[in-house]
């Protein structure tokens, strides 16, 4: 009978932990999506700071004569 009690107790704990893990995953997913949405709202693209300066060609190139 003690084996049955242990099995029942273990099943109850496993179900609680599984439910807690699912709730934690859902909570973290919601937090991540909320953070991404907040980042998107606050993000401002400024191309002036990321502009690439044009490269000047060297005038020291050798010419074939």
C-alpha positions in Angstrom: 0.0 0.0 0.0 2.9 2.4 0.6 4.0 2.0 -3.0 0.6 3.1 -4.1 0.7 6.1 -1.8 4.1 7.1 -3.1 3.0 6.7 -6.7 -0.1 8.9 -6.1 2.0 11.5 -4.2 4.6 11.5 -7.0 1.8 11.9 -9.7 0.3 14.8 -7.8 3.7 16.6 -7.5 4.5 15.9 -11.2 1.2 17.4 -12.3 1.7 20.5 -10.1 5.2 21.0 -11.4 4.0 20.5 -15.0 1.3 23.0 -14.5 3.7 25.5 -12.8 6.2 25.1 -15.6 3.5 25.7 -18.2 2.3 28.8 -16.4 5.9 30.1 -16.0 6.5 29.5 -19.7 3.4 31.5 -20.6 4.4 34.3 -18.2 7.9 34.6 -19.7 6.5 34.5 -23.2 4.2 37.4 -22.4 7.0 39.4 -20.8 9.3 38.8 -23.8 6.6 39.9 -26.3 5.8 42.9 -24.2 9.5 43.9 -24.1 9.8 43.5 -27.9 6.7 45.7 -28.4 8.1 48.3 -26.1 11.4 48.3 -28.0 9.6 48.6 -31.3 7.7 51.7 -30.0 10.8 53.4 -28.7 13.1 52.5 -31.6 14.0 55.4 -33.9 16.1 54.7 -37.0 18.5 57.5 -37.7 20.3 56.9 -41.0 22.5 59.9 -40.6 24.5 58.2 -37.8 24.9 55.0 -39.8 25.8 56.5 -43.1 28.9 55.1 -44.7 31.4 57.6 -45.9 32.5 57.2 -49.5 35.9 55.8 -50.1 38.2 58.0 -52.1 40.3 56.1 -54.7 44.0 56.4 -54.5 45.7 58.5 -57.1 48.9 56.5 -56.8 47.8 53.7 -59.1 50.5 52.6 -61.6 49.7 53.1 -65.2 50.8 50.7 -68.0 53.0 52.5 -70.4 
